Amino acid sequence: MLLKTFTIHYNDILNYFNHRSTNASAESFNAKIKKFRSNFRGVRDRAFFLFRLQNIFA
């Protein structure tokens, strides 16, 4: 199981050690969007939702 996981993610693992970069910022941004969506649940105007999303996180 561990070998299969390592084989699948080999390039990502090497990328971390070569460049010290992860996808943590993307994961954090996704979490912020999820929280934002839960706060604005029930908003029917998609344009308004995207406008607010852009103003808060851009």
N, C-alpha and C positions, 0 to 999 in steps of 0.2 A: 504494500500500500504506500509506504513512504517512498520507495523507489519510483513508483508510478507518478506520484505527486511531483517529485523532484524532476523527473523526465519531462513532464508537461510544462513546468514552470522554470525550466533551466535558463532560458534567455532572460526572464524577468529577474531571477536571482542574480545572474551575472551583471545585469544592468544596474542593480542596486550597488553592488560592490565596485563597479567601474565608475559610476557617476553619482553615487549617494543620493539617488532620487527615487521616490516612491510615488504611489498614486494617492497618498494621504490627503493631499489638497483637493483632489477630485472627490474623494469619499466625503470629506468635510463639507464641500459645496453641495453634494447630493443630500446630505443630512439636513443642511440649512433649508434646501428647497422643500424637503419633506415636511419640516416643521412649519414652514411658510404655508404650504398647502393645507395643513391641518388647521392653521389659524384662520384661513380664508375659505374654509369649507362652506359650500353653499353659494359661492359667488357664481353667477350664471354668465356674466359678461367676460368672455375669454380675453378680449382685447384689454379690458381693465386689469384682469389678473396678470397678464404678461407685462403690462405697463408698470404695475406695482412691483412685480418681481425684478424688472430691469432697474427701477429707481432705487430699490433697497440694496441689491447685490452688485450693481455695476459700478 
